[in-house]
């Protein structure tokens, strides 16, 4: 008895399109996470540098300089 060779079904264009859409969405998610991590890292570096600065002793009723420390 000879076995007939099984034909493999190739993915359809629709399946390829869905796979590409999924890959693009994953790429965008990774890119967004990368941007978030970069901003967090920059913030931590800024906070570390601020901790290393000598303290300034000013007599001020309102700490206006704190408002300038925020990072976008």
C-alpha positions in Angstrom: 0.0 0.0 0.0 1.3 3.4 -0.9 0.5 6.3 1.3 -0.8 9.3 -0.5 1.1 12.4 0.3 -0.9 14.7 2.5 -1.4 18.2 1.2 -0.7 20.9 3.7 -3.1 23.8 3.7 -1.4 27.1 3.3 -2.6 30.1 5.4 -5.0 32.3 3.6 -4.4 36.0 2.8 -6.9 36.8 5.6 -4.8 34.8 8.1 -1.6 36.5 7.1 -3.4 39.9 7.4 -4.6 39.1 10.9 -1.1 37.9 11.9 0.4 41.2 10.6 -2.2 43.2 12.4 -1.3 41.4 15.7 2.4 41.9 15.1 1.9 45.6 14.5 -0.2 45.9 17.7 2.5 44.1 19.7 5.1 46.4 18.2 3.2 49.5 19.2 2.7 48.1 22.7 6.4 47.5 23.1 7.3 50.9 21.7 4.9 52.6 24.2 6.3 50.6 27.1 9.8 51.5 26.0 8.9 55.2 26.0 7.4 54.9 29.5 10.5 53.1 30.8 12.7 55.8 29.3 10.6 58.6 31.0 10.7 56.7 34.3 14.5 56.3 34.0 15.0 60.0 33.2 12.9 60.8 36.3 14.9 58.5 38.5 18.2 60.0 37.3 16.8 63.5 37.9 15.7 62.6 41.4 19.1 60.9 42.1 21.0 64.0 40.9 18.7 66.2 43.0 19.5 64.1 46.1 23.2 64.7 45.4 22.9 68.4 45.3 23.8 70.3 48.5 20.8 71.6 50.3 20.0 75.3 49.9 18.7 76.9 53.0 16.4 79.7 52.0 13.8 81.2 54.2 10.8 81.2 52.1 7.2 80.8 53.1 6.1 79.0 49.9 8.4 76.4 48.3 7.9 77.7 44.7 10.9 75.8 43.5 9.1 72.5 44.0 6.7 73.3 41.2 9.6 73.5 38.8 10.8 69.9 39.6 8.0 68.1 37.8 8.8 66.3 34.5 6.4 65.7 31.6 
